[in-house]
């Protein structure tokens, strides 16, 4: 969440940033935060004065008693009692203002960096790079759901039988391809210096609030109500929460973690051709990369992560493009974000396969994730994450873009992981 310091010292910049994200009622929300913080600080100041006065009076009571001035001592005692009662009220006011402030801050998104493009919708995102576009498919190219059926790779109907729509069953070489991609992505991350984590796939409420999924996205998460636990929408949540309430040493940064997990998203209201096949699932596999860094180095880390994801797509020989997301299309928590999309020639559309985000200190402030500088000063970290990569649409693109009359050709980089060069 945004810090009170930034909101109070850079009020107009914050409002302008929130408006760039098209957050409704930006000025009203900021004014309310400042009002609540002022109320808390006023209560704190009065409480501090009262406590100081109580200390002086308490010390005076003993002297008055020694001098035999019992009535005066009793009068001072009565004043002390009144102040103590007033202090209880002040403490309650201060605590309630702090709670109200934090609850309000939870509802206010991060502000975007200055270089984030203006815009409202995905159509306003800016394409910054394309690659691998030299592939050409036959005019009768089939979409992946037809190929999956033809080669018995994925059974969507069986998934509906077992669970429901959006839970496919991978079979034979389809399952092998899925596992091959997971291992390939993890090996590439390890070679790039990421430490692999195997986290839980359910998290508690505090973890959801820590990374910003709660309260913003609770409708998109599967909630285990009996235990008040949530199925994770991405490994970002448990991995980043490793560093909740932790003070790191500056020399430990940047921390680089990766994790393969199943991910779960309700995707309420999703329907139509854009969700057919693997295009949008309720359960899917993903390898995530996460970094914890200093403010001075986080932009460099972000670029390194972008280079890493681009390198994966190049090795998979897939046509791709990179988009800088506009303010209105960015996530609640991101300060800047780039999406990677692969092109589906058979579907004649782009499929998002990764979002690589820098959250600045927004998540770190929620998490109380800090580091100690060389001068022994405690500062908030910056957090970053990205998909490297999400598997369903990568599988879809691999099947569609590598189809030939002889079968589906496997990219060279994946052959050692698959154990086969063709699906036929």
C-alpha positions in Angstrom: 0.0 0.0 0.0 1.0 3.6 -0.4 2.9 5.1 2.5 1.5 8.0 4.6 4.8 9.8 4.0 4.4 9.8 0.2 0.7 10.7 0.4 1.3 13.6 2.7 4.5 14.9 1.1 3.6 14.3 -2.6 -0.2 14.7 -2.4 -0.8 16.0 -5.9 1.6 13.5 -7.5 -0.3 10.7 -5.8 -3.7 12.0 -7.0 -2.4 12.4 -10.5 -1.0 8.9 -10.4 -4.3 7.4 -9.2 -6.1 9.3 -11.9 -3.7 7.8 -14.5 -4.8 4.4 -13.2 -8.4 5.6 -13.5 -9.1 5.1 -9.9 -12.5 6.7 -9.1 -12.6 9.2 -6.2 -8.8 9.6 -6.1 -8.8 13.0 -4.4 -11.6 12.1 -1.9 -9.7 8.9 -0.9 -6.4 10.8 -0.4 -8.2 13.6 1.5 -9.8 11.0 3.8 -6.4 9.3 4.4 -4.9 12.7 5.4 -7.8 13.5 7.6 -7.6 10.1 9.5 -3.8 10.5 9.8 -4.2 14.0 11.3 -6.8 12.6 13.7 -4.4 9.9 14.8 -1.5 12.3 15.2 -3.6 14.8 17.2 -4.7 12.0 19.5 -1.1 10.8 19.8 0.1 14.4 20.6 -2.5 14.9 23.3 -1.9 11.5 24.7 1.9 12.2 24.9 1.2 15.5 26.7 -1.2 13.8 29.1 1.2 11.0 29.9 3.9 13.6 30.6 1.6 15.4 32.9 0.5 12.2 34.7 4.2 11.5 35.3 4.8 14.9 36.8 1.7 14.8 39.0 2.5 11.3 40.2 5.9 12.4 41.3 4.4 15.4 43.1 1.9 13.3 45.1 4.7 11.7 47.1 6.1 15.1 48.0 2.8 16.5 49.1 2.2 13.4 51.3 5.6 13.9 52.9 4.8 17.5 53.6 1.5 16.4 55.2 -0.6 18.1 52.6 -3.0 15.1 52.3 -5.9 17.0 50.8 -3.8 18.6 48.1 -2.3 15.1 47.4 -5.8 13.6 47.1 -6.8 16.4 44.7 -3.8 15.7 42.5 -4.7 12.0 42.6 -8.2 12.8 41.3 -6.7 14.8 38.5 -4.4 11.9 37.6 -7.4 9.6 37.6 -9.3 11.9 35.2 -6.3 12.1 32.9 -5.9 8.4 32.8 -9.6 8.0 31.8 -9.0 10.6 29.1 -6.0 8.7 28.0 -8.0 5.6 27.5 -10.3 7.5 25.2 -7.4 9.0 23.3 -5.7 5.6 22.9 -9.0 4.2 21.5 -9.3 7.2 19.1 -5.7 6.8 18.0 -6.0 3.0 17.5 -9.3 3.3 15.6 -7.9 6.1 13.3 -4.9 3.9 12.6 -7.2 0.9 11.7 -9.5 3.1 9.6 -6.4 4.5 7.8 -5.0 1.1 7.0 -8.3 -0.3 5.8 -8.7 2.7 3.5 -5.1 2.4 2.2 -5.9 -1.3 1.3 -8.5 0.0 -1.2 -6.2 2.5 -2.9 -4.0 1.1 -5.8 -0.4 1.7 -6.4 0.6 4.8 -8.4 2.3 4.2 -11.8 5.7 5.4 -12.8 5.9 8.5 -15.0 6.9 6.5 -18.1 3.7 4.3 -17.9 1.6 5.1 -21.0 -1.7 7.0 -20.6 -4.8 4.9 -21.5 -7.8 3.1 -20.2 -8.1 -0.3 -22.0 -5.8 -3.0 -23.4 -6.1 -1.3 -26.8 -4.1 1.6 -25.3 -1.1 -0.6 -24.4 2.1 0.2 -26.3 3.9 -2.5 -28.3 7.6 -2.0 -27.6 9.1 -5.1 -29.4 8.2 -8.1 -31.5 10.2 -11.2 -32.4 10.0 -14.6 -34.0 7.3 -13.5 -36.5 8.9 -15.2 -39.5 6.8 -18.4 -39.1 4.0 -19.1 -41.7 1.4 -21.8 -41.2 -0.8 -23.5 -43.8 -4.1 -21.9 -44.5 -6.0 -24.8 -43.0 -4.1 -24.5 -39.7 -6.2 -25.9 -36.7 -6.6 -24.3 -33.3 -5.0 -26.2 -30.4 -8.3 -27.7 -29.1 -8.7 -29.5 -32.4 -5.0 -30.6 -32.4 -5.3 -31.8 -28.8 -8.3 -34.0 -29.8 -6.6 -35.2 -33.0 -3.4 -36.4 -31.2 -5.1 -37.3 -27.9 -3.1 -34.8 -25.9 -5.7 -33.0 -23.7 -9.3 -34.1 -22.8 -11.5 -31.1 -22.0 -14.7 -33.1 -21.7 -13.1 -35.4 -19.2 -12.1 -32.4 -17.1 -15.7 -31.2 -17.1 -16.8 -34.7 -16.0 -14.3 -34.8 -13.1 -14.4 -31.2 -12.0 -16.0 -28.7 -14.4 -15.2 -26.4 -17.3 -11.7 -24.9 -17.1 -10.0 -28.0 -15.6 -8.5 -30.0 -18.5 -6.9 -33.4 -18.3 -3.5 -33.8 -20.0 -2.7 -37.2 -21.4 0.2 -39.0 -22.9 2.5 -36.7 -24.9 0.3 -33.8 -23.8 1.2 -34.5 -20.1 4.9 -35.1 -21.1 5.0 -31.7 -22.9 3.5 -30.0 -19.9 6.1 -31.6 -17.6 8.9 -30.8 -20.0 8.0 -27.1 -20.1 8.0 -27.0 -16.3 11.4 -28.5 -16.0 12.8 -26.4 -18.9 11.5 -23.1 -17.2 12.9 -24.1 -13.8 16.3 -25.1 -15.2 16.5 -21.8 -17.1 15.6 -19.9 -14.0 18.2 -21.7 -12.0 20.9 -21.0 -14.6 19.9 -17.3 -14.3 20.6 -17.3 -10.5 17.1 -18.0 -9.1 16.8 -20.2 -6.1 13.9 -22.7 -6.5 11.1 -22.6 -3.8 8.4 -25.2 -3.4 5.7 -23.3 -1.5 2.2 -24.2 -0.3 -0.6 -23.7 -2.8 -3.0 -22.4 -0.1 -2.4 -19.3 1.9 -3.9 -17.5 4.8 -5.6 -14.2 4.7 -2.6 -12.2 5.9 -0.6 -13.5 2.9 -3.4 -12.4 0.5 -3.4 -8.9 2.0 0.4 -8.9 1.9 0.7 -9.1 -1.8 -2.5 -7.2 -2.7 -4.8 -10.0 -3.8 -7.0 -9.1 -0.9 -9.3 -7.2 -0.7 -9.0 -6.4 -4.4 -9.3 -9.8 -6.0 -11.1 -12.0 -3.5 -13.9 -12.7 -6.0 -11.4 -14.3 -8.3 -9.9 -16.6 -5.6 -11.1 -19.9 -4.4 -11.8 -19.6 -0.7 -11.7 -22.5 1.7 -14.2 -21.0 4.1 -13.9 -23.7 6.9 -10.3 -22.8 7.5 -10.3 -19.3 5.9 -7.6 -20.2 3.5 -7.2 -19.3 -0.2 -6.0 -21.3 -3.2 -3.2 -19.3 -4.7 -3.7 -17.5 -8.1 0.0 -17.4 -8.6 3.2 -18.4 -6.8 3.9 -14.7 -6.3 1.7 -14.8 -3.2 3.4 -17.5 -1.1 6.9 -16.8 -2.3 6.8 -13.0 -1.7 5.2 -13.6 1.7 8.3 -15.5 2.8 9.7 -12.0 3.4 6.7 -10.7 5.3 7.7 -9.1 8.6 11.4 -9.6 7.8 14.3 -7.2 7.9 17.0 -8.2 5.4 20.6 -7.0 5.2 21.4 -4.9 2.1 24.1 -7.3 1.1 21.5 -10.1 0.8 19.7 -8.2 -2.0 18.6 -8.8 -4.7 16.9 -12.0 -3.6 15.9 -14.1 -6.6 13.4 -16.9 -6.2 11.5 -19.1 -8.6 8.7 -21.6 -8.1 6.5 -24.0 -10.0 3.0 -24.3 -8.7 -0.5 -25.0 -9.8 -2.5 -21.8 -9.9 -6.3 -21.4 -9.3 -8.5 -18.6 -10.6 -12.2 -18.5 -10.5 -12.3 -16.0 -13.5 -15.9 -15.2 -12.7 -17.9 -14.1 -15.7 -15.5 -15.5 -18.3 -17.2 -16.9 -21.4 -17.1 -17.0 -25.2 -14.5 -17.8 -27.8 -11.7 -16.1 -25.9 -11.9 -18.8 -23.2 -12.1 -21.8 -25.4 -9.6 -24.7 -24.9 -6.5 -23.6 -23.0 -7.1 -19.8 -23.5 -8.5 -19.3 -20.0 -8.5 -22.0 -17.3 -9.5 -22.2 -13.6 -6.5 -24.4 -12.8 -3.1 -24.2 -14.6 0.6 -24.7 -14.1 3.0 -21.8 -14.0 6.6 -21.0 -13.2 7.0 -17.7 -11.4 10.1 -15.6 -10.8 10.2 -13.2 -7.8 12.7 -10.6 -6.7 13.2 -8.6 -3.5 15.5 -5.6 -4.2 16.7 -2.2 -3.2 15.0 0.9 -4.6 18.2 1.9 -6.4 18.5 -1.5 -8.2 14.9 -2.5 -8.8 14.6 -1.0 -12.3 17.7 -2.9 -13.4 16.2 -6.1 -11.9 13.0 -5.5 -13.8 14.9 -5.2 -17.1 16.8 -8.4 -16.3 13.5 -10.2 -15.7 12.1 -8.9 -19.0 15.3 -10.2 -20.8 14.9 -13.6 -19.1 11.3 -14.0 -20.2 12.1 -12.9 -23.7 14.9 -15.4 -23.9 12.5 -18.2 -23.0 10.2 -17.3 -25.9 13.2 -17.1 -28.3 14.4 -20.5 -27.2 10.9 -21.9 -27.8 10.9 -20.3 -31.2 7.5 -18.7 -30.7 6.3 -15.4 -32.3 5.9 -12.9 -29.5 5.5 -9.2 -28.7 6.1 -7.1 -25.6 3.7 -4.5 -24.5 4.1 -1.7 -21.9 0.7 -1.6 -20.2 -1.1 1.7 -19.9 -2.3 3.1 -16.6 -5.8 1.8 -16.9 -4.9 -1.7 -17.8 -2.3 -2.3 -15.1 -2.9 -4.4 -12.0 -3.9 -2.9 -8.7 -0.5 -3.3 -7.2 1.9 -2.6 -10.1 3.9 0.6 -10.6 4.9 -0.6 -14.1 4.2 -3.7 -16.0 5.1 -5.4 -19.3 3.0 -8.2 -20.9 4.4 -10.8 -23.2 2.1 -12.3 -25.8 2.5 -15.1 -28.2 0.7 -15.2 -31.5 -1.8 -17.9 -32.4 -1.8 -18.1 -36.2 -4.6 -20.6 -36.1 -6.8 -18.4 -33.9 -5.6 -15.1 -35.5 -5.0 -13.5 -32.1 -2.5 -12.7 -29.4 -2.3 -14.8 -26.2 -0.9 -13.3 -23.0 1.7 -15.6 -21.4 3.5 -13.4 -18.9 3.2 -10.2 -16.9 6.5 -8.8 -15.5 5.8 -6.1 -12.8 7.7 -3.8 -10.5 5.6 -3.0 -7.5 8.1 -0.4 -6.1 7.6 -0.5 -2.3 3.8 -0.9 -2.5 3.8 -4.6 -1.6 6.7 -4.2 0.8 4.8 -1.7 2.8 1.9 -4.1 3.2 4.3 -6.9 4.0 6.6 -4.9 6.3 9.4 -6.3 4.1 12.5 -4.1 4.9 16.2 -4.1 4.6 19.0 -2.5 6.7 21.4 -0.3 4.8 25.1 -0.2 5.3 24.5 2.9 7.5 22.1 0.7 9.6 19.0 2.6 8.5 15.9 0.6 7.9 14.1 1.0 4.5 11.3 -0.6 2.6 12.4 -3.1 -0.1 11.1 -3.1 -3.7 9.3 -6.3 -4.9 9.0 -7.6 -8.5 7.5 -10.7 -10.1 6.8 -12.3 -13.5 5.5 -15.4 -15.1 8.4 -17.4 -16.6 6.1 -18.8 -17.9 2.4 -19.6 -17.7 1.9 -23.0 -19.4 -1.6 -23.2 -20.9 -1.2 -20.6 -23.6 2.4 -21.6 -24.3 1.2 -25.2 -24.9 -1.5 -23.8 -27.2 1.0 -21.7 -29.1 3.5 -24.5 -29.4 0.8 -26.9 -30.8 -0.6 -24.3 -33.2 2.6 -22.7 -34.5 4.5 -26.0 -35.0 1.8 -28.0 -36.8 2.8 -29.6 -40.1 1.2 -32.2 -42.4 3.5 -34.8 -40.7 2.5 -33.8 -37.1 3.6 -31.2 -34.5 7.3 -30.4 -34.4 8.9 -29.9 -31.0 11.4 -26.9 -30.6 15.0 -28.0 -30.3 15.4 -26.6 -26.8 12.5 -28.8 -25.5 13.5 -32.1 -27.1 15.9 -33.2 -24.3 13.1 -32.6 -21.8 10.3 -34.2 -23.8 12.2 -37.2 -25.1 10.6 -36.9 -28.5 10.9 -34.5 -31.5 7.4 -35.0 -33.0 3.8 -35.4 -31.9 2.1 -37.5 -34.6 
